């Protein structure tokens, strides 16, 4: 009987302790002003230096929405002009609890954007990317400075056809020999029989890249 009583007292003490901890947690969470959180993106930068009238920028009773007529000259106020896709980005993508946005801006693109190329293409993102869109541009022109300039159908082929992994940003050098990409085409070339005749290299003697089917036999 005494053992049962001891267990009951222990259970009661545990329940009281849990209730006390729960109350502290609730009180602690209420001490954090709700305006410090924004749509799941984390606490925003303090507004201590902002005007006390929230309605100057925010829609009444809906603080997470800025007024349609709200305007902010980022270049004038912050010294950094927002162009292209940067002008369409949410403020909190750059201004959040990670720290002052300026400390990341001085690092260039890598300050905010993860390098999906894993350092394989160097630190100068502007060689391939522009602010208007994150999609790469000028790839054909850049390729002209490599050991395999692109022409004909090579210029319109998807990058991953020659560089496996390019679809996820991983570029590795490719063998420029025709057979490295066209081995299956060589096996199908039976009229005349390319393999039987030993025509397994120097494809450019007969073929041009305007189309894979065109050939000029000299």
PyMOL commands that set and color helices and strands:
alter all, ss='L'
color gray80, all
select helices_A, chain A and resi 2-30+34-36+54-56+74-78+85-88+91-93+101-105+108-111+125-127+139-143+152-156+159-161+166-168+178-188+194-197+203-205
alter helices_A, ss='H'
color red, helices_A
select strands_A, chain A and resi 58-59+62-66
alter strands_A, ss='S'
color yellow, strands_A
deselect
rebuild
show_as cartoon
